[in-house]
Amino acid sequence: MKIKETLYKLTHWETWHHHAKYIPISPVWVWYIIRSGTAWFFTPSNPTLTFGGFEGEGKKEMYEQLPPGSYPQTSYIEPRIPFEEVEKQVAAAGFVYPFIVKPNVGMMGFMFRKIYNAAQLKQYHETIPNEYLVQELIAYDVEVGLFYYRLPNEQKGTVSGVIKKDPAVITGDGKNTIETLMKQKESIRFRMDEMILRHSGFLNNVLAKGEKYNLSHASNRSQGGSFSVIDSEIDEDLQKLADSFSLHSGKFYYGRYDIKCASMEDLKAGKNFSILEFNGAGAGVQHIYGKNYSLLKVMSIILTHWKMLFLISRQNHKKGIPYWKFLKGWRHLKAAKINLMRLKRMDANFPTF
């Protein structure tokens, strides 16, 4: 079985570590470093996001630059304040259960949870060490990711790819346990250890036929989510909508908008949608997944986006936006990595409600 799994991994680049596919094209990244004279050539790409939105930026700074009403109602909770204060803040903001909680500075959906009652909120508050968000639950059924870039001297940008994102969900058959159904789900076959740990209290439960069970409420691939490419949805209406997001603050030039909507038709019409996040310079080019692309095609798509990241950053730098100093960037990246690993460990041990 182990040999079979190893062969599968070797022949399916989608299962590799997320950095592995960049190794063959890394000389291009090094070339951009040489041309710009800095390891952090990407930091001017989104000037008002920390580190250009490459890693370690907060969601608060992102939401403040989106059009009013385009993102979920959000309240920011400081860690270590008495839980009674948290309850007062949540009530004053008008939140009702269930709602979403997630770290202000996070990544890959770690410690993203749906909270159903005060006991769960208390457990979350007493676990997470940094500022986090309480956010309204967006009930729209469709979640998409739009990758977008725009050169600073132009008013029109490009939606380079669109994906539909689905969280990891299993469906009961009235016979098998949750653990057995998990083992049958392709998108989590290489994440079973962490899934078993997270759902340890429910593994022997048998779901009724047709009953749904969420393995994660986040649709990230790191949480077992699956993607399907829907580039056919790219049209003038979608381009104009993405431009309107970018031009609102005038400072978002490169990244991915993760959006929930009632339908693609409504989204294109600018109604019944909510922007969950804007991921900047470090945004994964997720439309390489879900279409059975060859590794060569994948590397070509990534290189196209790296080129745009370099050009956008260079133009902004010529307009007076400085590159980050090396030590400042190094310290920030180191702190972001430490935070990410801490959240990953915490997420694996924290229950999914």
C-alpha positions as CSV (number, residue, x, y, z in Angstrom):
1,M,0.0,0.0,0.0
2,K,2.8,2.4,0.9
3,I,4.5,1.7,-2.5
4,K,1.2,2.4,-4.3
5,E,0.7,5.7,-2.4
6,T,4.3,6.8,-3.1
7,L,4.0,6.1,-6.8
8,Y,0.7,8.0,-6.8
9,K,2.4,11.0,-5.2
10,L,5.3,10.9,-7.6
11,T,3.1,10.9,-10.6
12,H,0.6,13.5,-9.4
13,W,2.2,16.9,-8.8
14,E,-1.0,18.1,-7.1
15,T,0.0,16.0,-4.1
16,W,3.5,17.4,-3.7
17,H,4.5,19.9,-1.0
18,H,3.2,23.3,-2.2
19,H,6.7,24.6,-2.7
20,A,8.0,21.6,-4.7
21,K,6.5,22.6,-8.0
22,Y,8.5,25.9,-7.8
23,I,11.9,24.3,-7.6
24,P,12.4,23.9,-11.4
25,I,11.5,27.5,-12.1
26,S,13.2,29.1,-9.0
27,P,16.0,30.5,-11.2
28,V,13.4,32.9,-12.7
29,W,12.6,34.2,-9.2
30,V,16.3,34.6,-8.5
31,W,16.6,36.6,-11.7
32,Y,13.9,39.0,-10.6
33,I,15.7,39.4,-7.3
34,I,18.9,40.3,-9.2
35,R,17.1,42.7,-11.6
36,S,15.5,44.6,-8.7
37,G,18.5,44.4,-6.4
38,T,16.4,43.1,-3.5
39,A,15.1,39.8,-2.2
40,W,11.8,41.5,-1.5
41,F,11.2,42.8,-5.0
42,F,7.4,42.1,-4.6
43,T,6.7,44.3,-1.6
44,P,5.6,47.4,-3.6
45,S,3.0,45.2,-5.5
46,N,0.2,46.1,-3.1
47,P,1.7,49.1,-1.3
48,T,-0.9,49.3,1.5
49,L,-0.6,45.6,2.5
50,T,2.1,44.5,4.9
51,F,4.9,42.9,2.9
52,G,2.8,43.4,-0.2
53,G,0.5,40.8,1.0
54,F,3.1,38.1,0.5
55,E,2.8,36.6,4.0
56,G,1.9,37.7,7.5
57,E,-0.5,40.5,6.6
58,G,-3.6,41.1,8.6
59,K,-7.1,40.8,7.3
60,K,-8.1,44.0,9.0
61,E,-5.9,46.1,6.7
62,M,-7.3,44.3,3.7
63,Y,-11.0,44.8,4.6
64,E,-10.4,48.5,5.3
65,Q,-9.5,49.0,1.6
66,L,-12.5,47.1,0.0
67,P,-15.7,48.9,-1.0
68,P,-18.2,49.3,1.9
69,G,-20.7,46.4,2.0
70,S,-18.6,44.2,-0.2
71,Y,-17.3,42.0,2.7
72,P,-18.8,40.3,5.8
73,Q,-19.7,42.2,8.9
74,T,-16.6,41.8,11.1
75,S,-15.5,42.5,14.7
76,Y,-11.9,42.2,15.9
77,I,-11.3,40.5,19.2
78,E,-8.1,41.1,21.3
79,P,-6.7,38.0,22.9
80,R,-6.5,37.6,26.7
81,I,-9.4,40.0,27.4
82,P,-12.0,38.6,29.8
83,F,-14.5,36.4,28.0
84,E,-17.3,38.5,29.4
85,E,-15.9,41.4,27.4
86,V,-15.9,39.3,24.3
87,E,-19.5,38.4,24.8
88,K,-20.4,42.1,25.2
89,Q,-18.5,43.1,22.1
90,V,-20.1,40.3,20.0
91,A,-23.6,41.2,21.2
92,A,-23.0,45.0,20.7
93,A,-22.0,44.3,17.1
94,G,-25.3,42.4,16.6
95,F,-23.9,39.0,16.0
96,V,-26.1,35.9,16.5
97,Y,-24.9,32.3,16.5
98,P,-23.7,30.6,14.3
99,F,-20.9,32.8,13.1
100,I,-17.3,32.5,11.8
101,V,-14.1,33.0,13.7
102,K,-10.6,33.1,12.2
103,P,-7.2,34.7,13.0
104,N,-6.5,38.2,11.8
105,V,-3.1,37.1,10.7
106,G,-3.6,33.5,9.4
107,M,-3.1,31.3,6.3
108,M,-4.4,28.2,4.6
109,G,-7.6,28.2,6.7
110,F,-5.9,27.2,9.9
111,M,-8.1,27.9,13.0
112,F,-11.0,28.9,10.8
113,R,-14.1,27.7,12.7
114,K,-17.9,27.9,12.7
115,I,-19.1,28.8,16.2
116,Y,-22.6,27.6,17.3
117,N,-22.7,28.7,21.0
118,A,-21.0,30.6,23.8
119,A,-19.1,27.6,25.1
120,Q,-17.4,27.0,21.7
121,L,-16.5,30.7,21.5
122,K,-15.0,30.6,25.0
123,Q,-12.9,27.6,24.1
124,Y,-11.7,29.4,21.0
125,H,-10.9,32.6,22.8
126,E,-9.0,30.8,25.5
127,T,-6.9,28.9,22.9
128,I,-5.9,31.4,20.3
129,P,-3.0,33.7,21.3
130,N,-3.5,36.5,18.8
131,E,-6.2,38.9,17.6
132,Y,-9.0,37.2,15.8
133,L,-12.1,38.0,13.8
134,V,-15.7,37.3,14.6
135,Q,-17.5,37.4,11.3
136,E,-21.0,36.9,10.0
137,L,-21.8,33.6,8.4
138,I,-22.2,34.1,4.7
139,A,-24.9,31.8,3.5
140,Y,-24.4,32.0,-0.2
141,D,-23.8,28.5,-1.8
142,V,-21.1,29.3,-4.3
143,E,-17.5,30.2,-3.4
144,V,-15.0,31.3,-6.1
145,G,-11.5,32.6,-6.3
146,L,-10.7,35.3,-8.9
147,F,-7.0,35.8,-9.6
148,Y,-6.5,39.4,-10.8
149,Y,-3.6,41.7,-11.7
150,R,-3.4,45.3,-13.0
151,L,-0.4,47.4,-14.0
152,P,-0.3,50.6,-11.9
153,N,-0.4,52.8,-15.0
154,E,-3.5,51.2,-16.4
155,Q,-7.2,51.4,-15.4
156,K,-8.1,47.9,-16.7
157,G,-6.7,44.7,-15.2
158,T,-7.0,41.1,-16.0
159,V,-8.9,38.2,-14.4
160,S,-6.4,35.5,-15.2
161,G,-8.3,32.6,-13.7
162,V,-11.5,31.6,-11.8
163,I,-12.0,28.5,-9.7
164,K,-15.0,27.2,-7.8
165,K,-14.1,26.0,-4.3
166,D,-15.8,23.3,-2.4
167,P,-15.1,22.4,1.3
168,A,-14.4,18.9,2.4
169,V,-17.8,17.2,3.1
170,I,-18.7,13.6,3.4
171,T,-22.2,12.1,2.9
172,G,-23.6,9.3,5.0
173,D,-24.8,6.0,3.6
174,G,-26.5,4.7,6.8
175,K,-23.8,2.0,7.1
176,N,-20.3,3.3,7.3
177,T,-18.7,5.3,10.1
178,I,-17.3,8.8,9.7
179,E,-13.8,7.4,9.8
180,T,-14.5,4.9,7.0
181,L,-16.1,7.6,4.8
182,M,-13.2,9.9,5.4
183,K,-10.8,7.2,4.1
184,Q,-12.9,7.0,1.0
185,K,-12.6,10.7,0.2
186,E,-9.9,11.5,-2.4
187,S,-9.2,15.1,-1.4
188,I,-8.2,14.1,2.2
189,R,-6.4,10.8,1.5
190,F,-3.0,12.4,2.4
191,R,-4.4,14.4,5.3
192,M,-5.9,11.5,7.2
193,D,-3.7,11.8,10.3
194,E,-4.7,15.4,11.1
195,M,-8.4,14.7,10.1
196,I,-8.6,11.8,12.5
197,L,-7.1,13.9,15.3
198,R,-9.5,16.8,14.6
199,H,-12.6,14.6,14.4
200,S,-11.5,12.1,17.1
201,G,-14.8,12.4,19.0
202,F,-17.0,11.5,16.0
203,L,-15.0,8.8,14.1
204,N,-17.4,5.9,15.1
205,N,-20.6,7.8,14.4
206,V,-22.7,6.5,11.5
207,L,-24.3,9.2,9.4
208,A,-27.8,8.6,8.1
209,K,-28.2,8.1,4.4
210,G,-27.8,11.5,2.7
211,E,-26.7,13.3,5.9
212,K,-23.8,15.8,5.4
213,Y,-20.8,16.1,7.7
214,N,-18.3,19.0,7.3
215,L,-14.7,17.9,7.7
216,S,-13.8,21.6,7.5
217,H,-15.7,24.8,6.9
218,A,-12.8,26.3,5.0
219,S,-12.5,25.4,1.4
220,N,-8.7,25.5,1.2
221,R,-6.9,22.5,-0.3
222,S,-4.9,22.3,3.0
223,Q,-8.2,21.6,4.7
224,G,-9.2,19.0,2.2
225,G,-11.2,21.3,-0.1
226,S,-11.4,20.7,-3.8
227,F,-11.2,23.1,-6.8
228,S,-12.7,23.2,-10.3
229,V,-11.6,25.6,-12.9
230,I,-14.3,27.7,-14.4
231,D,-12.3,30.1,-16.6
232,S,-15.2,30.0,-19.1
233,E,-17.0,32.5,-16.7
234,I,-14.4,35.2,-17.4
235,D,-16.1,37.9,-19.4
236,E,-16.3,41.7,-19.6
237,D,-18.7,41.9,-16.7
238,L,-16.4,39.9,-14.4
239,Q,-13.5,42.0,-15.5
240,K,-15.3,45.2,-14.7
241,L,-16.3,44.0,-11.3
242,A,-12.7,43.0,-10.4
243,D,-11.5,46.4,-11.7
244,S,-14.0,48.1,-9.4
245,F,-12.5,46.2,-6.4
246,S,-9.0,47.1,-7.4
247,L,-9.7,50.8,-8.2
248,H,-11.7,51.5,-5.0
249,S,-8.6,52.1,-3.0
250,G,-6.3,52.2,-6.0
251,K,-3.7,50.1,-4.2
252,F,-4.7,46.5,-4.9
253,Y,-2.8,45.4,-8.0
254,Y,-2.0,41.7,-7.7
255,G,-3.7,38.8,-5.9
256,R,-6.8,36.7,-5.5
257,Y,-10.2,37.6,-4.4
258,D,-12.0,34.8,-2.5
259,I,-15.7,35.4,-2.8
260,K,-19.0,33.8,-1.8
261,C,-22.0,34.5,-4.0
262,A,-25.5,33.3,-4.8
263,S,-24.5,32.5,-8.4
264,M,-21.9,33.6,-11.0
265,E,-24.7,35.6,-12.7
266,D,-25.4,37.6,-9.6
267,L,-21.7,38.1,-9.0
268,K,-21.2,39.5,-12.5
269,A,-24.2,41.8,-11.9
270,G,-22.6,43.1,-8.7
271,K,-25.2,41.7,-6.3
272,N,-25.6,38.9,-3.7
273,F,-21.9,38.4,-3.0
274,S,-19.4,39.0,-0.2
275,I,-15.6,39.2,-0.5
276,L,-14.1,36.8,2.1
277,E,-10.5,37.8,1.5
278,F,-8.1,39.5,-0.8
279,N,-4.8,37.6,-0.9
280,G,-1.9,39.7,-2.2
281,A,1.6,38.9,-3.5
282,G,1.7,35.5,-1.8
283,A,-1.6,34.4,-3.2
284,G,-1.5,30.9,-4.7
285,V,-2.4,30.7,-8.4
286,Q,-5.1,28.2,-7.6
287,H,-6.5,27.8,-11.1
288,I,-3.6,25.5,-11.8
289,Y,-5.6,22.8,-9.9
290,G,-8.7,21.0,-11.0
291,K,-8.1,20.8,-14.8
292,N,-5.5,18.0,-15.1
293,Y,-2.8,20.4,-16.3
294,S,0.6,18.9,-17.0
295,L,3.5,20.1,-14.8
296,L,4.9,22.1,-17.7
297,K,1.6,23.9,-18.2
298,V,1.4,24.6,-14.5
299,M,4.9,26.1,-14.5
300,S,4.1,28.3,-17.5
301,I,1.0,29.7,-15.7
302,I,3.0,30.4,-12.6
303,L,5.8,32.1,-14.6
304,T,3.2,34.4,-16.3
305,H,2.0,35.5,-12.8
306,W,5.5,36.0,-11.5
307,K,6.3,38.2,-14.4
308,M,3.3,40.4,-13.7
309,L,4.2,40.5,-10.0
310,F,7.7,41.8,-11.0
311,L,6.4,44.4,-13.5
312,I,3.7,45.7,-11.1
313,S,6.3,46.0,-8.3
314,R,8.8,47.7,-10.5
315,Q,6.3,50.3,-11.7
316,N,5.2,51.1,-8.2
317,H,8.9,51.3,-7.1
318,K,9.5,53.8,-9.9
319,K,6.6,55.9,-8.5
320,G,8.4,56.1,-5.2
321,I,7.2,53.1,-3.2
322,P,10.3,51.6,-1.5
323,Y,11.3,48.0,-1.3
324,W,11.4,46.6,2.2
325,K,14.9,46.6,3.8
326,F,16.4,43.1,3.9
327,L,16.5,42.7,7.7
328,K,13.0,44.1,8.1
329,G,11.7,41.6,5.5
330,W,13.7,38.7,7.0
331,R,12.4,39.4,10.5
332,H,8.8,39.7,9.3
333,L,9.0,36.5,7.2
334,K,10.5,34.6,10.1
335,A,7.8,35.8,12.5
336,A,5.1,34.9,9.9
337,K,6.5,31.4,9.5
338,I,6.5,30.9,13.3
339,N,2.9,32.1,13.5
340,L,1.8,29.8,10.7
341,M,3.4,26.7,12.2
342,R,1.8,27.6,15.6
343,L,-1.6,27.9,14.0
344,K,-1.1,24.7,12.1
345,R,-0.3,22.7,15.3
346,M,-3.2,24.4,17.1
347,D,-5.6,23.7,14.2
348,A,-4.8,20.0,14.2
349,N,-5.6,19.7,17.9
350,F,-8.6,22.0,18.1
351,P,-12.0,20.4,17.5
352,T,-14.2,21.0,14.5
353,F,-17.6,21.9,15.9
